[in-house]
Amino acid sequence: MRTVDNLMDKVVNLCKRRGFVFPGSEIYGGMANSWDYGPLGVELKNNIKKLWWKKFVQERDDMVGIDAALIMNPKVWEASGHLKEFSDPLVECGVCKNRFRQDAIVQSQIANPDGTYNCPIVEASNVKGGETKTHGILSSPRQFNLMFKTFIGPAEEQTNVAYFRPETAQGMFVDFKNVLNTTRRKIPFGIAQIGKAFRNEITPGNFIFRTREFEQMEIEYFIRETDWEKSFEYWLGEMKAWMKLIGLEDDDLHFAEIPDGERAHYSKRTIDIEFAFPFGMKELYGIAYRTDFDLKNHQEKSGTDLQYQDSISGEKFLPHVIEPTFGVDRTFLAVLIAAYQEEQAKSADGEDEQRIVLKLPKMLAPVQVAVLPLSKKEELSSVAQKIAQDLRKNFAVDYDETQSIGKRYRRQDEIGTPFCVTVDFESLEDQAVTIRDRDSMRQDRIKIKELENYLSEKFK
C-alpha cells in the first residue's frame, strides 16, 4: 500500500506543474470541475486508450469496434429506461438553495437527532463568520435526472428536445443489427467503443474522479443466456489482467458485489471494482450482466427485429449481454496515483536528495525516451538532434538541453520517462551514448547504431 503523505495534493500539483491536467477555462476564472488535458496528459490518456483497444479489440477475433454519435434519437433513452430511471436522490438547502447528492451528505456528516442533515455550505459560512445564524436544514431526498438536455434546431421547444448520451452502451445496442449484418460475427462476440459521455452531476469533485464530461471504454459482449455466469467470470478475469497490465496492485483493489435493490435497473448482477484512491476506496470500473434488457426494449420500441439467428440450427433468439466498463479519466488518475513515488537518491554530484518519480508502465509513458546532450555546443547538439530525429520514428521522444544533467534527469523522472539517452563528448569519439533507466537509475553505454534495437527490446 502507498505511504506518501498528502498524495492527492501532490498528484494534482504535479499534473498542473508538468502539463498533465489544467483547470478548464482558467484565464476566465475557471469553471467548476472542468479540466483540460495538457501536452503530457493527452499523451498518457491516448496511450491508455491505445493499449485498451489493442488488448480488447485488435488482439481478439471475437470483438469489433464502433464510434456512435453523442446525440441520439430521444426514443433511444426512453427505450433504455434512462428518461425514467437514470436519476440520483438529491437534497436541497432551504437557505442557500444548493443541491447535494444524498449519499455524499450521509457519508460526510452526522445526522441531527431528528434525522435531518445540515447544509455544508451554510455550516462553512457559520464557521468563517464566527456566529451561527442558521444551520440550513436539508430537505428530504428527491430524484433528479442526470441527463444533459439540449435542443435540435434553433427553437427551444419540447418537440426539439434531445440529450447528450449519459453512457456509450446504447450506441452499441442500437447498432447491433448493422454490426451483425456487416461483420457476420457468431455468438459469442463483442462490440467495443471508446467515447465521451455526459452526466449532470450536482456534486462533482476529487479532481478528475467525478466530472460532468468524461470518457468511457466499454464492451457489450453478446452471449447465450445459459452462458452468462461463465462469461461473467471470464470477463472479470480479463479486467483483472488489464489492471495488472497498467500497474495497479491487488492490495489497492476491492471487488464489491452489488446487492439486489442497489443495482442499475437493467442489471441482474453487478460487481464494482474499487481502487484505493487517496480520498477513499471508490469505484474505478464495473462489470454487469444486463440480460437481454436493452435489445428486448429496443426491439419492442423500434419495431425492428434484433434477434440473432444461428446459421447452423436456424434458431433465433435475443442475445444476453455482459458489460465490462472502464472509465478513461479514472484510469488516468489511478495510474498516476499508483505510479507516484518519492525516493532517496544520489544527485549528479553525489549528494543525497529526494527524487519524485512516476513509475509508469513503459507502454503508457507520455515520453518514452529523452535525448539529453551534455552541452549545447554545436558538435554535440547536432549528434543529439540526429539521434532524437531517428528515434521519433518509433518512440515518443523529448529533446532537452537546458540546465544541468542532474536536473534534467529529475524532470524526466517526474513525468515518468523510462529512458534517458545522454550524449557526451566521448560520443564523438566512440559513437556511443549513455542510457539511464528510470526505475533502477542504472546507466549503460550503448553504441548509437545499436540504440534503436536496444530500446525496442526494452519496450516489448
C-alpha positions as CSV (number, residue, x, y, z in Angstrom):
1,M,0.0,0.0,0.0
2,R,1.1,3.6,-0.6
3,T,2.7,5.6,2.2
4,V,3.2,9.1,0.5
5,D,1.8,11.9,2.7
6,N,-0.7,14.2,1.1
7,L,-0.6,12.1,-2.1
8,M,-3.6,13.6,-3.7
9,D,-2.4,17.2,-3.3
10,K,1.0,16.2,-4.7
11,V,-0.5,14.4,-7.8
12,V,-2.8,17.4,-8.5
13,N,0.1,19.8,-8.2
14,L,2.3,17.6,-10.5
15,C,-0.4,17.5,-13.1
16,K,-0.7,21.3,-13.3
17,R,3.1,21.9,-13.0
18,R,4.2,19.4,-15.6
19,G,1.3,19.7,-18.1
20,F,-0.8,16.6,-17.4
21,V,-4.1,18.4,-16.5
22,F,-5.1,22.1,-16.4
23,P,-8.1,23.7,-14.9
24,G,-10.6,24.4,-17.7
25,S,-11.2,28.0,-18.8
26,E,-8.6,29.1,-16.3
27,I,-8.0,32.6,-17.7
28,Y,-11.7,33.3,-17.1
29,G,-11.6,32.2,-13.5
30,G,-12.2,28.5,-14.4
31,M,-15.4,26.5,-14.4
32,A,-16.4,24.2,-11.6
33,N,-14.9,20.8,-12.1
34,S,-13.9,21.4,-15.7
35,W,-10.5,20.0,-16.7
36,D,-8.3,20.1,-19.8
37,Y,-5.6,17.5,-20.6
38,G,-2.3,19.2,-21.3
39,P,0.6,18.1,-23.6
40,L,1.7,15.2,-21.3
41,G,-1.8,14.4,-20.2
42,V,-3.2,13.9,-23.7
43,E,-0.3,11.5,-24.5
44,L,-0.9,9.5,-21.3
45,K,-4.6,9.4,-22.0
46,N,-4.2,8.4,-25.6
47,N,-1.7,5.7,-24.6
48,I,-4.3,4.2,-22.1
49,K,-6.9,4.1,-24.9
50,K,-4.5,2.7,-27.4
51,L,-3.4,-0.1,-25.1
52,W,-7.0,-0.9,-24.2
53,W,-8.1,-1.0,-27.9
54,K,-5.1,-3.2,-28.7
55,K,-5.8,-5.7,-25.9
56,F,-9.6,-5.9,-26.1
57,V,-10.2,-5.3,-29.9
58,Q,-7.2,-5.7,-32.1
59,E,-5.8,-8.8,-30.4
60,R,-9.2,-10.7,-30.4
61,D,-11.1,-12.3,-33.2
62,D,-14.5,-12.0,-31.3
63,M,-14.5,-8.2,-31.0
64,V,-15.3,-5.3,-33.3
65,G,-15.4,-1.6,-32.6
66,I,-17.7,1.3,-33.4
67,D,-17.9,5.0,-32.8
68,A,-21.5,6.1,-32.2
69,A,-23.0,9.6,-32.2
70,L,-23.0,11.7,-29.0
71,I,-26.6,12.8,-29.6
72,M,-29.1,10.1,-30.4
73,N,-32.8,10.0,-31.1
74,P,-34.5,10.7,-27.8
75,K,-36.5,7.5,-28.2
76,V,-33.3,5.6,-27.5
77,W,-33.3,6.9,-23.9
78,E,-37.0,6.2,-23.5
79,A,-36.5,2.6,-24.5
80,S,-33.4,2.2,-22.4
81,G,-35.1,3.4,-19.3
82,H,-32.8,6.4,-18.8
83,L,-35.6,9.0,-19.0
84,K,-37.4,7.3,-16.2
85,E,-34.6,5.6,-14.1
86,F,-31.4,7.5,-14.6
87,S,-31.5,9.7,-11.6
88,D,-29.9,10.3,-8.2
89,P,-31.5,11.2,-4.9
90,L,-30.7,14.8,-4.1
91,V,-31.3,17.0,-1.0
92,E,-31.7,20.8,-1.1
93,C,-30.8,23.6,1.3
94,G,-33.7,25.8,2.3
95,V,-31.3,28.7,2.9
96,C,-28.7,28.8,0.1
97,K,-30.8,26.6,-2.4
98,N,-27.8,24.5,-3.3
99,R,-28.4,20.8,-4.0
100,F,-26.3,17.8,-2.9
101,R,-26.2,14.1,-3.6
102,Q,-27.8,12.4,-0.6
103,D,-25.1,9.7,-0.4
104,A,-22.3,12.3,-0.2
105,I,-24.1,14.1,2.6
106,V,-24.8,10.8,4.5
107,Q,-21.1,9.8,4.2
108,S,-19.7,13.1,5.3
109,Q,-22.0,14.3,8.0
110,I,-23.6,13.2,11.3
111,A,-27.4,13.3,11.3
112,N,-29.2,15.6,13.6
113,P,-31.3,14.0,16.4
114,D,-34.4,14.2,14.2
115,G,-32.7,12.5,11.3
116,T,-32.1,15.6,9.2
117,Y,-28.8,17.0,7.9
118,N,-27.3,20.5,7.9
119,C,-26.1,22.2,4.7
120,P,-22.3,22.1,4.5
121,I,-22.1,25.5,2.7
122,V,-24.2,27.2,5.3
123,E,-22.2,25.5,8.1
124,A,-18.9,26.6,6.5
125,S,-20.2,30.1,6.3
126,N,-21.1,30.0,10.0
127,V,-17.5,28.9,10.9
128,K,-16.0,31.7,8.8
129,G,-18.4,34.3,10.1
130,G,-17.9,33.3,13.7
131,E,-21.6,33.1,14.6
132,T,-24.4,30.6,13.9
133,K,-27.5,32.3,12.3
134,T,-29.0,29.1,10.8
135,H,-28.0,25.6,10.1
136,G,-29.7,25.4,6.7
137,I,-31.6,22.1,7.2
138,L,-31.5,19.9,4.1
139,S,-34.8,18.7,2.5
140,S,-35.9,15.1,2.2
141,P,-34.4,13.5,-0.9
142,R,-36.0,13.7,-4.3
143,Q,-34.9,12.2,-7.6
144,F,-33.0,14.3,-10.1
145,N,-32.4,13.1,-13.7
146,L,-28.7,13.2,-14.6
147,M,-29.1,13.5,-18.4
148,F,-27.9,16.7,-20.1
149,K,-30.7,18.1,-22.1
150,T,-30.2,20.1,-25.4
151,F,-32.3,21.1,-28.4
152,I,-32.1,20.1,-32.0
153,G,-32.5,23.1,-34.3
154,P,-32.9,26.8,-33.4
155,A,-36.2,26.6,-31.5
156,E,-36.0,25.5,-27.8
157,E,-39.3,23.7,-28.0
158,Q,-40.3,20.4,-26.3
159,T,-40.6,18.7,-29.7
160,N,-36.9,19.5,-30.3
161,V,-35.5,18.1,-27.1
162,A,-32.6,15.7,-27.3
163,Y,-29.9,14.5,-24.8
164,F,-26.2,14.1,-24.7
165,R,-25.6,10.4,-24.1
166,P,-25.0,9.5,-20.4
167,E,-23.3,6.3,-21.4
168,T,-21.7,4.8,-24.6
169,A,-23.6,1.5,-24.3
170,Q,-26.8,2.4,-26.1
171,G,-25.0,3.1,-29.4
172,M,-23.7,-0.5,-29.4
173,F,-27.2,-1.8,-28.8
174,V,-29.0,0.2,-31.5
175,D,-26.2,-0.6,-34.0
176,F,-26.3,-4.3,-33.1
177,K,-28.2,-5.4,-36.2
178,N,-26.0,-3.3,-38.5
179,V,-22.8,-4.7,-36.9
180,L,-24.2,-8.3,-37.2
181,N,-25.2,-7.9,-40.9
182,T,-21.9,-6.3,-41.9
183,T,-19.4,-8.4,-39.9
184,R,-21.3,-11.7,-39.8
185,R,-19.9,-12.4,-36.4
186,K,-21.1,-15.5,-34.5
187,I,-22.3,-15.6,-30.9
188,P,-20.4,-15.0,-28.6
189,F,-18.9,-11.8,-29.8
190,G,-18.5,-8.2,-28.6
191,I,-18.8,-4.6,-29.7
192,A,-16.3,-2.2,-28.1
193,Q,-16.4,1.6,-28.1
194,I,-14.3,4.5,-26.6
195,G,-16.1,7.8,-26.3
196,K,-17.4,10.7,-24.4
197,A,-20.4,10.6,-22.1
198,F,-22.1,13.3,-20.1
199,R,-23.9,13.4,-16.7
200,N,-25.3,16.4,-15.0
201,E,-23.6,15.6,-11.7
202,I,-24.7,18.0,-8.9
203,T,-21.6,17.5,-6.7
204,P,-18.7,16.5,-8.9
205,G,-15.3,16.6,-7.3
206,N,-12.0,14.9,-6.3
207,F,-10.1,16.4,-9.3
208,I,-10.9,14.3,-12.4
209,F,-12.6,11.5,-10.5
210,R,-16.2,12.7,-10.9
211,T,-16.9,15.1,-13.7
212,R,-19.8,16.1,-15.9
213,E,-17.9,15.3,-19.1
214,F,-15.9,12.1,-19.1
215,E,-14.7,9.3,-21.4
216,Q,-15.6,5.6,-21.3
217,M,-14.1,2.4,-22.7
218,E,-16.9,-0.1,-22.9
219,I,-17.7,-3.6,-24.2
220,E,-21.1,-5.1,-24.8
221,Y,-20.4,-8.9,-25.1
222,F,-23.3,-10.8,-26.6
223,I,-23.9,-14.4,-25.4
224,R,-26.5,-17.1,-25.0
225,E,-28.4,-16.7,-21.7
226,T,-27.2,-20.1,-20.5
227,D,-23.6,-19.0,-20.7
228,W,-23.9,-15.8,-18.7
229,E,-22.3,-17.0,-15.4
230,K,-19.2,-18.5,-17.2
231,S,-18.9,-15.4,-19.4
232,F,-19.2,-13.0,-16.4
233,E,-16.3,-14.7,-14.6
234,Y,-14.2,-14.8,-17.8
235,W,-14.6,-11.0,-18.3
236,L,-13.9,-10.3,-14.7
237,G,-10.6,-12.2,-15.2
238,E,-9.9,-10.1,-18.3
239,M,-10.4,-6.9,-16.3
240,K,-8.1,-8.1,-13.6
241,A,-5.4,-8.9,-16.2
242,W,-5.9,-5.3,-17.6
243,M,-5.4,-3.8,-14.2
244,K,-2.2,-5.7,-13.7
245,L,-1.0,-4.6,-17.1
246,I,-1.4,-0.9,-16.3
247,G,0.3,-1.2,-12.9
248,L,-2.5,-1.4,-10.4
249,E,-1.7,-3.6,-7.4
250,D,-4.0,-6.2,-5.9
251,D,-3.8,-4.6,-2.5
252,D,-5.3,-1.4,-3.9
253,L,-8.3,-3.1,-5.4
254,H,-11.7,-4.3,-3.9
255,F,-14.4,-6.1,-5.7
256,A,-17.8,-5.1,-4.4
257,E,-20.8,-7.3,-5.2
258,I,-23.8,-5.0,-5.6
259,P,-26.9,-6.4,-3.8
260,D,-30.5,-6.6,-5.0
261,G,-32.2,-3.2,-4.9
262,E,-29.0,-1.3,-5.4
263,R,-28.1,-2.4,-8.9
264,A,-28.9,-0.4,-12.0
265,H,-32.4,-1.1,-13.4
266,Y,-31.0,-3.2,-16.3
267,S,-28.7,-5.4,-14.3
268,K,-29.1,-8.9,-12.8
269,R,-25.5,-9.0,-11.4
270,T,-23.0,-6.2,-10.9
271,I,-19.6,-6.0,-9.4
272,D,-18.0,-2.6,-8.8
273,I,-14.2,-2.7,-8.9
274,E,-13.0,-0.2,-6.4
275,F,-9.5,1.4,-6.2
276,A,-7.8,2.8,-3.1
277,F,-7.7,6.5,-4.1
278,P,-6.3,8.9,-1.5
279,F,-9.8,10.1,-0.7
280,G,-11.1,6.5,-0.1
281,M,-11.9,3.2,-1.8
282,K,-14.0,4.3,-4.7
283,E,-15.4,2.8,-7.9
284,L,-12.9,2.5,-10.8
285,Y,-14.6,0.0,-13.1
286,G,-17.7,-2.1,-13.2
287,I,-19.0,-5.3,-14.8
288,A,-22.7,-6.0,-15.2
289,Y,-24.9,-8.8,-16.6
290,R,-27.5,-6.7,-18.5
291,T,-29.6,-9.8,-19.5
292,D,-31.5,-9.1,-22.8
293,F,-33.0,-5.9,-21.3
294,D,-31.6,-3.5,-23.9
295,L,-32.1,-5.4,-27.1
296,K,-35.6,-6.5,-25.9
297,N,-36.7,-2.9,-25.2
298,H,-35.2,-1.5,-28.4
299,Q,-36.8,-4.3,-30.4
300,E,-40.2,-3.5,-28.8
301,K,-40.0,0.3,-29.1
302,S,-38.5,0.4,-32.6
303,G,-40.4,-2.4,-34.2
304,T,-37.1,-3.8,-35.6
305,D,-36.2,-7.5,-35.3
306,L,-33.0,-7.6,-33.3
307,Q,-32.8,-11.3,-32.9
308,Y,-29.7,-13.3,-33.7
309,Q,-30.2,-16.3,-36.0
310,D,-27.9,-19.3,-35.6
311,S,-26.6,-20.1,-39.2
312,I,-26.4,-23.8,-38.5
313,S,-29.6,-24.6,-36.4
314,G,-31.7,-21.7,-37.6
315,E,-32.5,-20.9,-34.0
316,K,-33.5,-17.3,-33.4
317,F,-33.1,-15.5,-30.0
318,L,-32.2,-12.2,-28.4
319,P,-28.6,-12.4,-27.0
320,H,-27.9,-11.6,-23.4
321,V,-25.1,-9.2,-22.6
322,I,-22.1,-9.0,-20.3
323,E,-20.8,-5.4,-20.0
324,P,-17.3,-4.6,-18.7
325,T,-17.0,-0.8,-18.3
326,F,-13.8,1.2,-17.9
327,G,-13.6,4.9,-17.2
328,V,-10.7,6.6,-19.1
329,D,-10.4,9.5,-16.7
330,R,-10.5,7.4,-13.6
331,T,-7.9,5.0,-15.1
332,F,-5.7,8.1,-15.8
333,L,-6.0,9.1,-12.2
334,A,-5.5,5.6,-10.7
335,V,-2.4,5.1,-12.9
336,L,-0.8,8.3,-11.7
337,I,-1.6,7.6,-8.1
338,A,-0.2,4.0,-8.4
339,A,2.9,5.3,-10.2
340,Y,3.8,8.3,-8.0
341,Q,6.8,7.6,-5.7
342,E,9.2,9.6,-3.6
343,E,12.7,8.1,-3.1
344,Q,16.0,9.0,-1.7
345,A,18.6,9.1,-4.4
346,K,22.1,10.5,-5.2
347,S,22.3,13.7,-7.1
348,A,24.7,14.1,-10.1
349,D,27.4,15.4,-7.7
350,G,26.9,12.6,-5.2
351,E,24.7,14.4,-2.6
352,D,21.6,12.7,-1.0
353,E,18.3,14.1,-2.2
354,Q,14.7,13.2,-2.7
355,R,13.5,12.4,-6.2
356,I,9.9,12.3,-7.3
357,V,9.4,9.6,-9.9
358,L,6.4,8.3,-11.8
359,K,7.0,4.6,-12.3
360,L,4.5,4.4,-15.2
361,P,4.3,1.2,-17.2
362,K,6.6,1.8,-20.2
363,M,3.8,1.5,-22.8
364,L,1.8,4.2,-21.0
365,A,4.6,6.8,-20.5
366,P,3.9,10.1,-22.4
367,V,7.6,10.4,-23.2
368,Q,9.4,7.1,-23.8
369,V,12.9,8.4,-24.4
370,A,14.6,11.7,-23.5
371,V,17.7,12.7,-25.5
372,L,20.0,14.9,-23.4
373,P,23.2,16.4,-24.9
374,L,25.7,17.2,-22.1
375,S,26.4,20.6,-23.7
376,K,24.7,23.0,-26.1
377,K,27.9,23.1,-28.2
378,E,27.1,22.6,-31.9
379,E,29.2,19.5,-32.4
380,L,27.3,17.8,-29.6
381,S,23.8,19.1,-30.2
382,S,23.9,18.1,-33.9
383,V,24.7,14.5,-32.9
384,A,22.0,14.5,-30.3
385,Q,19.4,16.0,-32.6
386,K,20.1,13.4,-35.2
387,I,19.6,10.7,-32.6
388,A,16.3,12.2,-31.5
389,Q,15.1,12.6,-35.0
390,D,15.8,8.9,-35.8
391,L,14.2,7.7,-32.6
392,R,11.0,9.7,-33.2
393,K,10.1,7.3,-36.0
394,N,9.3,4.6,-33.4
395,F,9.3,6.3,-30.0
396,A,7.8,9.3,-28.2
397,V,10.9,11.5,-27.7
398,D,11.7,14.6,-25.7
399,Y,14.8,16.6,-26.5
400,D,16.1,18.7,-23.6
401,E,19.4,20.6,-23.4
402,T,18.7,23.2,-20.6
403,Q,20.1,23.2,-17.1
404,S,22.4,20.6,-15.5
405,I,22.1,16.9,-16.4
406,G,21.0,16.1,-12.9
407,K,18.1,18.5,-13.1
408,R,17.1,17.1,-16.5
409,Y,17.1,13.6,-15.1
410,R,14.8,14.7,-12.3
411,R,12.5,16.4,-14.7
412,Q,12.2,13.2,-16.8
413,D,11.8,11.1,-13.6
414,E,8.9,13.3,-12.6
415,I,7.0,12.8,-15.8
416,G,7.7,9.1,-16.0
417,T,10.2,8.9,-18.9
418,P,11.6,5.3,-18.8
419,F,14.9,6.0,-20.5
420,C,17.3,9.0,-20.8
421,V,19.9,9.0,-23.6
422,T,22.9,11.2,-22.7
423,V,25.1,12.4,-25.5
424,D,28.5,13.4,-24.2
425,F,31.8,14.5,-25.7
426,E,33.1,10.9,-25.7
427,S,30.2,10.1,-28.0
428,L,32.0,12.0,-30.7
429,E,34.9,9.6,-30.4
430,D,33.3,6.2,-29.6
431,Q,30.0,6.6,-31.3
432,A,28.2,5.5,-28.1
433,V,25.8,7.1,-25.7
434,T,24.8,6.5,-22.0
435,I,21.3,5.1,-21.4
436,R,19.8,5.7,-17.9
437,D,17.0,3.5,-16.6
438,R,14.3,5.5,-14.8
439,D,13.5,2.8,-12.1
440,S,16.9,1.4,-11.3
441,M,18.9,4.5,-12.3
442,R,21.4,2.1,-13.8
443,Q,23.5,3.5,-16.7
444,D,24.7,1.5,-19.7
445,R,27.0,2.5,-22.5
446,I,25.4,1.6,-25.9
447,K,26.6,2.2,-29.5
448,I,24.5,4.7,-31.3
449,K,23.9,2.2,-34.2
450,E,22.5,-0.3,-31.6
451,L,20.3,2.2,-29.8
452,E,17.0,1.6,-31.6
453,N,17.2,-2.2,-31.2
454,Y,18.2,-1.9,-27.6
455,L,15.2,0.3,-26.8
456,S,12.8,-1.8,-28.9
457,E,13.7,-4.8,-26.7
458,K,13.0,-2.8,-23.6
459,F,9.5,-1.9,-24.8
460,K,8.5,-5.4,-25.7
